[in-house]
Amino acid sequence: MNYQELANLIFPEAKDISYYEEKYPERNLPEGAIVTRIAPSPTGFSHIGGLYQGLIARKLADQTKGVFFLRIEDTDQKREVKNGTSEIVESLTNFGVAPDEGMISETESKGEYGPYKQSERKEIYQAYAKYAIAQGKAYPCFCTPEETEEIRNKQEVAKIRPGYYGIWAKCRNLTLEEMAEKIKAGEKYIIRFKSPGREDRKIQHKDIIKGKVDFPENDQDIVIIKADGLPTYHFAHIVDDHLMRTTHVIRGDEWLSSVPLHLQLFHEMGFKAPKYAHIAPIMKNDNGNKRKLSKRKDPEAAVRYYAEMGIPPEAVKEYLLNIANSTFENWRRANPDKSSDEFELTLTKMSVSGALFDMVKLLDVAKTVISKMTAEDIYQETVAWAKIHDLSLVELLADKEYALQIFGIERGNKKPRKDISKWSDVKENIDYMYDELFEQNQDEYPLQVIQDPEKISQILRLYEEKYYDENDDKQTWFNKIKALAGEMGYAEEVKEFKANPEKYEAHVGDVSTVLRVALTKRINTPDMYEIMQVLGKERIMNRFKQAMKKVSN
Ligand code: GLU
């Protein structure tokens, strides 16, 4: 019996690997093009870290005219969830990081390097496992789970490194005849890789993000094909990224310690290894402690959260770029109107230990993103969000013309309003523009500088009778508020007030506030002139009346 005969006995049907080597040739791409991928398990794409990785991979492929593909790693079928793959595809697409190749729905894929679901690649893995056995580099292992457990226990008691290696790798030393006999007798087995490594020797890995890292060589005979005939992650990674012609593996840094094993497998199989970039997880500052963003503790760790809150995907994407490369912030300042797609991401500038995620900053980015949108887009996005999350808002916005006037306030100019950070904010942001909601708001009027009810009524009455004219332009309108302040004995200019604080009880801004509070029940709003234009005379007068009544009570 020789190795080839043993290989034939184990995988009689498997093809020669030359078949696959020809079927999946080197890609014909420009020099320097990066071929990379995202390879999640189909458990749904729930953590923001997955999106972060996808975004980084997508950008690198774009920047080098390369390829970004989606491979589904479903060899652990216990963990699979229903529609897990389509959920991943949808998330990537929603955030503008759709792959060029790979799975495009639960069951369909596109591209020449498939199948892109590992469970459909069983015969490919077996062909490569057969090849490894025929080369004397892999062997069947007949140890039962109980036996491996026993080995582990012994190692633990003796306080030595656990695992299947050296003298512990029992089946490695069976003769080919013994192996064949056991197989013929129907004994169950798995396939292990015969490691040529030695623990006392070091290898050096140069990671694109982590830099130079030293590791002991791998000396474990790892499982490559499990009892169910499917490969382990390690073996599938080698075979797939070889055949799919991946140039760069960008993945979570929980895999960094597997690099010695992976490099060994690539080398022993005679494949060129890809470059590796191990991304540190996104971190969060928790009372001064830096810890991983956790789906259990932090709602913002879930991709779903952003859709629920109505935070525009573009804002999330922009913020993730921000934490990927700290140079993004300056770039954005210098290029306020460019699409974030134009930013050049640099892998080597990514944080080695994990970038900090800050929700307040993300919402700030979202405010800027929304401030640049048109009233029409804001209307569309808000309604789309509300249809799923708040039907009463859909009703409120039914009069589209009117809604557009509201969203148009202080927009489209050089310094657009920046008060909306998410669609779930919209309602409370504009409720005072709707009489019904305005009247429902029974809160106390907010505290303001001018508090005397007499004075407030007097200001409103004077304004109504003497100063208000709906046809005034903005300058005239403002001059009149100044004049009203003067008539009340307040400073007409804030500067004047500041210079002589003892001389005045209030200034023109405080008079504006009286009007603003009467009209909106708020201290801060976008431009009051524009608000008044949208409300119109009748409603303005009506609100003044309500205010006079309320303060005199
Ligand atoms: N299925 C692995 C994971 O989700 C993929 C890691 C990789 O990108 O190679 O962690």
Residues whose N, C-alpha, C, O or C-beta is under 5 A from the ligand:
A	BS01	LIG	A39 P40 S41 E73 I250 R251
